Amino acid sequence: MKQAVILAGGKGTRLAQRLLGLPKPLIDVGGKSLLERQIEHLKQYGFEQILILVNHGADQIITFCNDKQNFGIAIECIDDGQPLGTAGSTIQILPKLAENFLVVYGDTMFDIDLDRFATFHAQNTGSGATLFLHPNDHPHDSDLVQMDEQNQITGFYPYPHNPNQYLSNLVNAGMYFFRKTALLDWQGNTAPLDFGKDLFPALIAKGVLLRGYNSPEYIKDCGTPKRLNKVCADLESGKIAASNLRYQQKIVFLDRDGTINVPVDQLAHAEQFQLLPGAAGAIGALNISSYRTVVATNQPVIARGECTPEDVDLVHRKMETLLGQEGAYVDRIYYCPHHPDRGFPGEVLSLKKMCDCRKPAIGMLKTAQQELNANLSESWMIGDSTADLLAAQRAGVRSILVETGNAGLDGKYPALPDFIAPNLPMAVHFILHDYQAMLSYCQTLISQIKPGDLIFLGGLARSGKSTLASCLKAALRENNIGAVIFSADGWLKPVDQRGNTVLERYDVPALSKLIEQITERKQEMTLEQPIYNKLKQQAHGFIQSAVKPADVVIVDGTIALYLTQEPTTAKMHRWFVQFDESLRRSRVLAQYALRGKSLQEAGAIYESRQQDEDLLLEATKKQASLILDPPFCISLSPLTSDSTLSIVAP
């Protein structure tokens, strides 16, 4: 028999004005008492017996259950008399407890996949108890738990914490699976005992194994008016139900170095870790959205012998501490310790191997898919390297390249991003606010597009053509129309082979031949698309693009409209993209800052390009069938004047 114990003896002093004489478990939450919601949830997961430990207002709780005919299951209300604390009152009813039982605090609202939780507990047969743990947005004033890589709890850290100590953001949420045998040594205890402060540390001291079940699912106490209001709002919005891991979750995967923190060459120690400006705010915005946040980072410094796993763990604890100080948290941290190459002094030979977790491999993303029931097709990857981009592509995750850290200039892998943003805050803003608006805008544009059409997106440099192209591709795919993007920038000539005009900077004959092949396609073909390295200002490899006859092909670039010819087998759409000139200028300057140019040098290049490109683009603009002014928001604009641009040259 599946058994649960609900600790429902609290007075609810801080909720007195809202309780109106009712005991705390009967507080109204969205039209039902909190206790009723707890019982219904337990019943949903097959719990057949519930022991409710009552004290304050015991008669009212007993009457409530009787009036509900005990919800059709075996419910027993037990008055524990003199308050003995959360653990003391549970130990007092030891003879009534099943061999395995669940403990629930009576002041918590939760929606948890209890089958997953129970399976985790059952699989860890050697543990005396399994604690439900989760990150929160105020770890600095919460009781925290530490555990190792085997999910074994190694310590409890009640508030207040040592300010010189970095702790993982793992909060004891007040829900536990117990094996009755773990409590036998306390049988007959009559002293007050609290689970977190007394019993769990004592169990560890006696050598009893405790494990932690880390889950981002919803569980919050309703013990104050402010917290109760938040729970009611979350219930009404649907956030509580959506958090249950029986439903697929949307994830934003985050690279670490150069995306979240200031890039340091081979960062190995906590003192080197520093958050990038705005990173905590961006992650905090994700926390209150419908997305989970998962850090997935390559840490070959371990394999190279430059630090230990404990050093990396301390770095991550510092990251969680710094994020928590600003009200943010990550739901998971995965890292790969491997490195495929040998020859480093002090290297760890057992870790020198090819693996399935080191990006661009997708092992870490697959682990998140399993542990968090992730829907990868609705998820995102934000990172600064081509390894991040290729991992996203392989996993079927949308990618955003941030122009911090390596800024995608490492050139290690042939991969292109779906979108580009100057930094993490702007990438997050795009995901949460702009992307759906852009998709809606693109849905209006593609109403005239048919399978096999060609779309040419022209316009001045840094006017948002690539972003629009990616959104068009996504909108077409939502309509079950395949789409392939070719960026004209891939055909930019090496610097020493360029002329003075915009046309002389591109390999126009090669691009024209590509357009001809696409236009005349009768069957599926595979075409090479060069990858252009903006730092080296030359191509550094190719990607293979399969193009089917029914695919819509999107060609974006400054000279895209110049390339169009009269259609033969496909209809061509010539669209010119406009953008606010002051913002476009800022984006151009930021782009040349990435290449190491001073503000003066970047300004001079901007002015010369204006003169160089204006005549050509004005002519092609007149040939456009549509002049587009997309709803691009500030998220894909350049860094503001008070932002920090951090670049590590590959």
C-alpha positions in Angstrom: 0.0 0.0 0.0 1.3 3.4 -1.0 1.3 5.6 2.2 1.8 9.3 2.8 2.1 11.3 6.0 0.9 14.9 5.9 2.3 17.2 8.6 -0.7 19.4 9.2 -0.2 20.7 12.8 0.9 24.2 12.1 -0.9 27.3 13.5 -0.4 29.6 10.6 0.2 32.6 12.7 1.5 34.7 9.8 -1.7 33.9 7.8 -4.1 34.7 10.6 -5.9 37.4 8.7 -6.5 35.1 5.7 -7.4 32.0 7.7 -10.3 33.6 9.6 -10.1 31.0 12.4 -9.3 28.0 10.2 -6.2 25.8 10.7 -3.4 26.5 8.3 -3.9 23.4 6.0 -7.4 24.6 5.2 -6.3 27.9 3.7 -8.1 28.6 0.5 -5.9 28.3 -2.7 -7.8 29.1 -5.8 -11.2 27.9 -4.5 -10.0 24.8 -2.7 -8.3 24.2 0.6 -4.6 23.5 0.4 -5.2 20.2 2.2 -7.7 19.1 -0.4 -5.3 19.9 -3.3 -2.6 17.8 -1.6 -4.9 14.8 -1.0 -6.2 14.9 -4.6 -2.6 15.0 -5.9 -1.6 12.0 -3.7 -4.7 10.1 -4.8 -3.9 10.8 -8.4 -0.6 9.0 -8.0 -2.1 5.9 -6.4 -1.6 6.7 -2.7 -4.2 4.6 -0.8 -3.5 5.6 2.8 -2.8 9.1 4.2 -2.0 9.7 7.8 -2.7 13.4 8.7 -0.8 14.6 11.8 -3.0 17.3 13.3 -2.6 19.6 16.3 -3.9 23.1 16.1 -7.5 23.1 14.8 -7.5 19.3 14.8 -11.3 19.0 15.1 -11.8 21.2 12.1 -9.5 19.1 9.9 -11.1 15.9 11.1 -14.6 17.3 10.3 -13.4 18.5 6.9 -12.1 15.0 5.9 -15.3 13.4 7.2 -17.4 15.8 5.2 -15.4 14.8 2.1 -15.9 11.1 3.0 -12.1 10.9 3.2 -11.9 11.4 -0.6 -12.6 7.7 -1.1 -9.3 6.5 0.4 -8.0 5.5 3.8 -7.4 8.7 5.7 -6.6 8.8 9.4 -6.2 12.1 11.3 -3.9 11.6 14.3 -3.6 14.3 17.0 0.0 14.4 18.2 -0.9 16.2 21.4 2.2 18.1 22.6 4.0 19.5 19.5 7.1 17.4 18.8 8.4 19.0 15.6 8.2 17.6 12.1 10.4 14.6 12.8 9.3 14.0 16.4 5.6 13.7 15.5 6.4 11.3 12.6 8.6 9.1 14.8 5.8 9.0 17.4 3.5 7.1 14.9 6.3 4.7 13.9 4.2 1.5 14.4 1.6 2.8 11.9 4.2 3.6 9.2 4.7 1.4 6.1 8.1 0.1 5.1 8.3 3.0 2.6 6.3 6.1 3.1 6.2 9.7 1.8 6.3 12.8 4.1 4.6 16.0 2.9 4.5 19.3 4.8 1.0 20.6 5.2 1.8 24.1 4.1 3.2 23.4 0.7 1.5 23.6 -2.7 3.1 21.2 -5.2 2.6 19.5 -8.5 5.2 16.7 -8.8 5.5 13.6 -10.8 5.5 11.4 -7.7 6.0 8.2 -9.8 9.4 9.5 -10.9 10.3 10.5 -7.4 9.2 7.1 -6.0 11.1 5.2 -8.7 14.3 7.2 -7.9 13.9 6.3 -4.2 13.2 2.6 -5.0 16.2 2.3 -7.2 18.5 3.6 -4.5 18.0 0.7 -2.2 20.8 1.5 0.2 19.5 4.9 1.3 17.5 5.5 4.4 15.6 8.5 2.9 15.4 10.5 -0.3 14.9 14.2 0.0 13.1 16.3 -2.7 15.5 19.1 -3.5 15.2 22.1 -5.8 16.9 25.4 -6.6 15.1 28.6 -5.7 15.6 32.4 -6.3 16.6 33.1 -2.7 19.2 30.6 -1.6 21.0 33.1 0.5 18.2 32.9 3.1 17.3 29.2 2.6 18.4 26.0 4.3 20.7 24.4 1.7 21.9 20.8 1.1 25.1 19.6 -0.6 25.4 16.3 -2.4 28.0 14.5 -4.5 27.8 13.1 -8.1 26.0 10.0 -6.9 23.3 12.1 -5.4 24.5 11.3 -1.9 23.8 14.1 0.6 27.1 15.2 2.2 26.0 18.1 4.4 23.2 20.5 5.6 23.8 24.2 5.7 21.0 26.1 7.6 20.6 29.8 7.1 22.4 32.0 7.9 25.4 30.9 5.7 29.0 31.6 6.0 29.5 34.6 3.6 32.9 33.2 2.6 31.5 29.8 1.6 30.1 29.0 -1.9 27.1 26.6 -1.7 25.1 24.8 -4.3 21.6 26.1 -4.8 19.8 23.0 -3.5 17.0 23.7 -1.1 15.3 21.2 1.1 11.7 21.5 -0.2 10.0 19.6 2.6 9.0 16.3 1.0 10.8 13.0 1.7 10.5 9.3 0.9 11.6 7.3 4.0 12.5 3.7 4.7 11.0 3.0 8.1 14.2 1.1 9.1 16.1 4.4 9.1 14.0 5.6 12.0 14.1 2.6 14.3 16.9 3.9 16.5 14.7 6.8 17.4 11.7 4.7 18.4 10.4 5.9 21.8 11.8 9.4 21.4 9.8 12.0 23.2 11.9 15.1 22.5 11.0 17.6 19.8 12.9 16.9 16.6 13.0 18.7 13.3 13.8 16.8 10.1 16.2 19.4 8.6 17.9 20.7 11.7 18.0 17.6 13.9 17.2 14.2 12.3 18.9 14.4 8.9 22.3 15.6 10.4 22.0 12.9 13.0 21.3 10.2 10.4 24.4 11.2 8.4 26.4 11.2 11.6 25.3 7.6 12.2 26.3 6.6 8.7 22.8 6.4 7.3 22.9 7.1 3.5 20.6 10.0 2.4 20.1 10.8 -1.2 18.8 13.9 -2.9 16.2 14.0 -5.7 16.9 17.2 -7.6 13.8 18.4 -9.5 12.6 21.7 -10.9 9.0 20.8 -10.3 6.7 23.1 -8.4 6.7 23.0 -4.6 6.4 26.1 -2.5 5.1 26.9 1.0 2.1 29.1 1.5 3.1 30.3 5.0 2.9 34.0 4.4 0.4 36.3 2.6 3.0 37.2 0.0 3.9 33.5 -0.7 0.2 32.6 -0.7 -0.5 35.3 -3.3 2.3 34.0 -5.5 1.1 30.4 -5.3 -2.5 31.5 -6.2 -1.1 33.5 -9.2 1.0 30.6 -10.4 -2.0 28.3 -10.1 -4.2 30.6 -12.1 -1.6 31.1 -14.8 -1.1 27.3 -15.3 2.6 27.5 -14.2 2.1 25.0 -11.4 0.6 22.2 -13.5 3.0 22.8 -16.4 6.0 22.3 -14.1 5.2 18.6 -13.6 7.7 16.4 -15.4 5.0 14.2 -16.8 4.7 17.0 -19.3 7.5 17.8 -21.7 9.6 20.8 -20.7 11.2 23.5 -22.8 14.8 24.1 -22.1 17.3 26.9 -22.7 20.7 25.3 -22.7 23.5 27.7 -21.7 27.1 27.4 -22.5 29.2 28.6 -19.5 32.5 30.3 -20.3 32.1 33.4 -22.5 28.3 33.2 -22.3 27.5 33.4 -18.6 30.9 34.4 -17.2 33.8 36.6 -18.3 36.0 34.4 -20.5 39.3 33.3 -19.0 41.7 31.1 -20.9 41.3 27.6 -19.3 39.3 28.8 -16.3 40.2 26.3 -13.5 39.6 28.0 -10.2 36.7 29.8 -8.5 38.6 33.0 -8.0 38.7 33.4 -11.8 35.0 33.2 -12.2 33.1 36.5 -12.7 29.6 36.8 -14.1 29.2 38.8 -17.3 27.0 42.0 -17.0 23.3 41.2 -17.2 23.8 37.4 -17.0 22.0 36.9 -13.7 19.1 39.1 -14.8 18.8 37.2 -18.1 18.7 33.8 -16.3 16.3 35.2 -13.8 14.0 36.2 -16.6 14.1 32.6 -17.8 13.3 31.3 -14.3 9.9 33.1 -14.3 9.1 32.0 -17.8 8.0 28.6 -19.1 11.6 27.6 -19.8 14.0 25.5 -17.7 17.7 26.5 -17.6 20.4 24.0 -18.1 24.2 24.8 -18.2 26.1 22.4 -20.5 29.8 23.1 -20.6 33.0 21.4 -21.8 35.6 21.4 -19.0 38.7 19.7 -20.5 40.8 21.4 -17.8 40.1 18.3 -15.7 41.4 15.9 -18.3 44.5 18.1 -18.9 45.3 17.9 -15.2 44.9 21.7 -14.6 42.3 21.2 -11.9 40.2 18.5 -10.2 36.5 17.8 -10.3 36.3 19.4 -6.9 37.7 22.6 -8.3 35.1 22.6 -11.1 32.4 21.9 -8.5 33.6 24.9 -6.5 33.4 27.1 -9.6 29.8 26.0 -10.1 29.0 26.6 -6.5 30.3 30.1 -6.9 28.3 30.6 -10.0 25.1 29.4 -8.2 25.9 31.7 -5.2 26.4 34.8 -7.4 23.3 34.1 -9.4 21.3 33.5 -6.2 22.4 36.8 -4.8 20.6 38.4 -7.8 17.5 36.2 -7.6 18.4 33.7 -10.3 19.2 30.0 -10.6 19.9 27.2 -13.0 17.9 24.0 -13.0 20.8 21.7 -13.9 24.5 21.9 -14.5 26.2 19.3 -16.7 29.8 19.3 -17.7 32.1 17.1 -19.7 35.6 16.4 -18.1 37.1 14.7 -21.2 39.6 15.8 -23.8 40.5 13.8 -26.9 44.1 14.9 -27.3 47.1 13.8 -25.2 50.4 15.5 -24.4 49.6 17.8 -21.6 51.7 17.8 -18.4 49.8 16.2 -15.6 47.0 15.0 -17.8 44.5 12.4 -16.5 44.9 9.5 -19.0 41.5 7.9 -18.1 39.8 11.1 -19.3 41.7 11.5 -22.5 39.2 9.9 -24.9 36.5 10.6 -27.4 33.2 10.7 -25.6 29.5 11.3 -26.3 29.2 14.3 -23.9 31.9 16.7 -25.2 30.2 19.3 -27.4 29.6 19.2 -30.3 28.4 15.7 -29.2 25.0 15.9 -27.7 25.3 13.6 -24.6 24.6 16.4 -22.1 21.5 17.5 -24.0 20.3 13.9 -24.2 20.8 13.5 -20.4 18.7 16.6 -19.9 16.1 15.2 -22.2 15.9 12.1 -20.1 16.1 13.7 -16.6 13.8 16.7 -17.4 11.5 15.2 -20.1 12.8 17.9 -22.4 11.2 18.7 -25.7 14.3 19.4 -27.8 12.4 20.7 -30.8 11.0 23.5 -28.6 14.3 24.2 -26.8 17.2 26.6 -27.4 21.0 26.6 -27.1 22.8 29.9 -26.3 26.6 29.8 -26.7 29.6 31.5 -28.0 31.4 28.7 -30.0 30.8 26.6 -33.1 30.8 23.6 -30.8 27.6 25.0 -29.2 26.1 25.6 -32.6 26.9 22.2 -34.0 25.6 20.4 -30.8 22.3 22.4 -31.2 22.0 21.4 -34.8 22.7 17.8 -34.1 20.1 17.7 -31.3 17.4 19.6 -33.2 17.6 22.6 -30.9 17.4 26.2 -32.1 20.7 28.1 -31.6 21.6 31.6 -30.7 25.3 32.7 -31.1 26.3 35.4 -28.6 29.0 37.9 -29.6 30.8 37.5 -26.3 33.5 35.0 -25.4 34.6 33.4 -28.7 31.8 35.1 -30.5 31.6 32.1 -32.9 35.1 33.0 -34.3 36.8 29.9 -33.1 36.4 28.2 -36.5 36.6 24.7 -35.1 33.4 23.3 -36.6 31.4 24.0 -39.7 28.2 25.3 -38.2 26.0 28.3 -38.5 23.7 29.8 -35.9 20.0 30.2 -36.3 20.2 33.6 -34.7 22.9 36.0 -33.5 22.6 38.3 -30.4 25.2 40.6 -28.9 25.0 39.0 -25.4 23.0 36.7 -23.1 20.5 39.3 -22.0 19.6 40.1 -25.5 19.4 36.5 -26.6 17.0 35.8 -23.7 14.9 38.8 -24.6 14.7 37.5 -28.1 13.5 34.1 -27.0 11.0 35.4 -24.5 9.6 38.4 -26.3 10.7 38.8 -30.0 10.7 35.3 -31.5 6.9 34.7 -31.5 6.3 38.2 -32.8 8.7 37.6 -35.6 7.1 34.2 -36.4 3.7 35.8 -36.5 5.1 38.5 -38.8 6.6 35.9 -41.1 3.4 33.9 -41.2 1.8 36.9 -42.9 4.7 37.0 -45.4 4.7 33.3 -46.4 1.0 33.3 -47.3 2.1 34.0 -50.8 5.0 31.5 -50.8 4.6 28.1 -52.5 6.9 25.0 -52.4 9.9 25.4 -54.6 10.0 29.2 -54.5 13.1 31.4 -54.0 13.2 34.3 -51.6 15.9 36.9 -51.9 16.4 39.1 -48.9 18.5 42.2 -49.6 19.4 45.3 -47.6 22.2 47.2 -46.0 24.7 45.3 -43.8 23.5 44.4 -40.3 19.9 45.3 -41.0 18.5 42.0 -39.7 18.3 40.0 -42.9 19.7 36.8 -41.3 17.3 37.0 -38.4 14.4 37.4 -40.8 15.7 34.5 -42.9 15.8 32.2 -39.9 12.3 33.2 -38.8 10.9 32.7 -42.3 12.5 29.2 -42.3 10.8 28.4 -39.0 7.5 29.8 -40.1 7.6 27.7 -43.3 8.4 24.6 -41.4 5.4 25.2 -39.1 3.4 25.1 -42.4 5.1 21.8 -43.4 7.1 23.5 -46.1 10.9 22.7 -46.2 13.3 25.6 -46.3 17.0 26.1 -46.8 19.0 29.3 -46.2 22.1 30.3 -48.1 24.0 33.3 -46.7 25.8 35.4 -49.3 28.5 36.2 -46.8 29.9 32.7 -47.3 31.0 33.8 -50.7 32.9 36.9 -49.5 36.4 36.9 -51.0 39.6 36.8 -48.8 40.7 40.4 -48.0 43.7 40.4 -50.3 41.4 39.4 -53.3 38.8 42.1 -52.8 38.2 45.2 -54.9 36.8 48.5 -53.8 33.1 48.1 -54.5 30.6 45.9 -52.7 30.2 43.6 -55.7 34.0 43.2 -55.9 34.0 41.9 -52.3 31.9 38.8 -53.3 32.6 35.9 -55.6 29.6 36.9 -57.7 30.1 34.3 -60.5 30.1 31.5 -57.9 27.0 32.8 -56.2 25.3 33.2 -59.6 26.1 29.6 -60.5 24.6 28.5 -57.2 21.4 30.4 -57.9 21.2 28.9 -61.3 21.6 25.4 -59.9 18.8 26.0 -57.3 16.5 27.6 -59.9 16.8 24.6 -62.3 16.7 21.8 -59.7 14.6 18.9 -60.7 15.6 16.5 -57.9 17.3 16.6 -54.5 20.8 18.0 -54.6 23.5 18.6 -52.1 25.2 21.9 -52.3 28.2 23.3 -50.4 27.9 26.5 -48.4 31.1 28.2 -47.3 31.4 29.2 -43.7 32.8 32.7 -43.4 35.1 33.5 -40.4 34.7 37.2 -39.6 37.8 37.4 -37.6 40.1 35.9 -40.2 37.9 37.4 -43.0 38.0 34.3 -45.1 36.1 31.0 -45.5 37.1 28.3 -43.1 35.2 25.3 -44.3 31.8 24.2 -45.7 28.5 22.8 -44.7 26.5 20.5 -46.9 23.0 21.7 -47.6 20.5 19.2 -49.1 17.9 21.0 -51.3 14.8 19.2 -52.4 12.7 20.4 -55.4 9.8 21.4 -53.0 12.1 23.3 -50.6 11.8 27.1 -50.4 15.3 28.5 -50.7 16.1 31.8 -48.9 19.2 33.8 -50.0 20.1 36.6 -47.7 22.9 39.2 -48.1 23.7 42.7 -49.0 23.9 41.8 -52.7 21.1 39.2 -52.7 18.7 41.3 -54.9 21.5 41.9 -57.4 21.8 38.1 -57.9 18.2 37.5 -59.0 17.4 36.6 -62.6 14.2 36.0 -64.4 12.7 32.7 -63.0 12.7 29.6 -65.0 11.2 26.8 -62.9 10.6 28.6 -59.6 9.0 31.9 -58.6 11.3 34.4 -57.2 10.5 36.9 -54.4 12.6 40.0 -54.1 12.3 41.5 -50.6 14.3 44.5 -49.3 14.8 44.7 -45.5 14.9 48.1 -43.8 16.1 48.9 -40.3 16.5 52.0 -38.2 19.7 53.6 -39.3 21.0 54.7 -35.9 20.6 51.1 -34.6 22.1 49.6 -37.7 25.1 51.9 -37.4 25.6 50.8 -33.8 25.4 47.1 -34.9 28.0 47.8 -37.6 30.4 49.4 -35.1 29.9 46.5 -32.7 30.6 44.0 -35.4 33.9 45.7 -36.3 34.8 45.9 -32.6 34.7 42.1 -32.6 37.4 42.2 -35.3 39.6 44.3 -33.1 38.9 47.7 -34.7 38.9 50.9 -32.7 35.8 53.1 -32.6 37.4 55.5 -35.1 38.4 52.7 -37.5 35.0 51.2 -37.3 33.4 54.6 -37.9 35.5 55.2 -41.0 34.6 51.8 -42.4 30.9 52.5 -41.8 31.1 55.8 -43.7 33.0 54.3 -46.6 30.5 51.4 -46.8 27.7 53.8 -46.8 29.0 55.5 -49.9 30.0 52.2 -51.5 26.7 50.3 -51.0 24.2 53.1 -51.3 24.0 53.3 -55.1 23.8 49.5 -55.6 21.2 49.0 -52.9 19.0 51.9 -54.0 18.9 50.3 -57.4 18.0 46.9 -56.1 15.5 48.3 -53.7 13.5 49.7 -56.7 13.4 46.1 -58.1 12.0 44.7 -54.8 8.5 43.3 -54.7 8.3 44.1 -51.0 9.9 46.6 -48.7 10.0 45.0 -45.3 10.2 46.7 -41.9 10.1 43.7 -39.5 9.3 44.2 -35.8 12.9 43.7 -34.7 13.3 44.6 -31.0 16.3 45.9 -29.1 17.3 42.3 -28.2 19.1 41.9 -31.5 20.6 45.4 -31.5 24.1 46.0 -30.4 25.5 46.3 -26.9 24.5 49.5 -25.2 27.1 52.0 -24.2 27.3 50.7 -20.6 27.7 47.1 -21.6 30.9 45.1 -21.7 32.0 43.3 -24.8 34.4 40.4 -23.8 36.1 38.6 -26.6 38.7 35.8 -26.5 40.5 35.3 -29.7 40.6 31.7 -30.8 
